[in-house]
Amino acid sequence: QVQLVESGGGLVQPGGSLRLSCAASGSIFSIYTMGWYRQAPGKQRESVATITTGGSTNYADSVKGRFTISRDNAKNTVYLQMVSLKPEDTAVYYCNAERRFPSVSYWGRGTQVTVSS
C-alpha cells in the first residue's frame, strides 16, 4: 500500500508561482512512475507531468516551459514547480503513483490551485 499526501496549493494571482509537493509513504519501492494530474470543473482529469524512476519526464503541451516536475528519492517526494500561472491552470491537482507487475494506481486526495486576480 502507498499513501500520497499533497501540499502547496492555494490562491495565486496570474503570473505568480507555486510549488506543489507530494510525499509518498508505504510500499514506496514498488513505485515506477509518479506524476501530477489536474481536474477543472466540467473537465476530465488530465495528465500534467510525470517522472519515472529513471528520471524520464513528460509534460502536457499546455504547461511546457512553465511547469517543472522533479523528485527527491531520499525524501520520497515529488515536486511540481509552477511559474507564470494562468487562470486556466485553476484545478484540483492530484498526485499519482504507478506500480508495475502487478500494475496498481495510487492517488492523493488533491490540492486546490486557484489562479485569480
Secondary structure in CASP SS format (residue, H / E / C, confidence):
PFRMAT SS
TARGET T0000
AUTHOR 0000-0000-0000
METHOD secondary structure of the structure
MODEL  1
Q C 1.00
V E 1.00
Q E 1.00
L E 1.00
V E 1.00
E E 1.00
S E 1.00
G C 1.00
G C 1.00
G E 1.00
L E 1.00
V E 1.00
Q C 1.00
P C 1.00
G C 1.00
G C 1.00
S C 1.00
L E 1.00
R E 1.00
L E 1.00
S E 1.00
C E 1.00
A E 1.00
A E 1.00
S E 1.00
G E 1.00
S C 1.00
I H 1.00
F H 1.00
S H 1.00
I E 1.00
Y E 1.00
T E 1.00
M E 1.00
G E 1.00
W E 1.00
Y E 1.00
R E 1.00
Q E 1.00
A C 1.00
P C 1.00
G C 1.00
K C 1.00
Q C 1.00
R C 1.00
E E 1.00
S E 1.00
V E 1.00
A E 1.00
T E 1.00
I E 1.00
T E 1.00
T C 1.00
G C 1.00
G C 1.00
S C 1.00
T E 1.00
N E 1.00
Y E 1.00
A C 1.00
D C 1.00
S C 1.00
V C 1.00
K C 1.00
G C 1.00
R C 1.00
F E 1.00
T E 1.00
I E 1.00
S E 1.00
R E 1.00
D E 1.00
N H 1.00
A H 1.00
K H 1.00
N C 1.00
T E 1.00
V E 1.00
Y E 1.00
L E 1.00
Q E 1.00
M E 1.00
V C 1.00
S C 1.00
L C 1.00
K C 1.00
P H 1.00
E H 1.00
D H 1.00
T C 1.00
A E 1.00
V E 1.00
Y E 1.00
Y E 1.00
C E 1.00
N E 1.00
A E 1.00
E E 1.00
R E 1.00
R C 1.00
F C 1.00
P C 1.00
S C 1.00
V E 1.00
S E 1.00
Y E 1.00
W E 1.00
G C 1.00
R C 1.00
G C 1.00
T E 1.00
Q E 1.00
V E 1.00
T E 1.00
V E 1.00
S C 1.00
S C 1.00
END
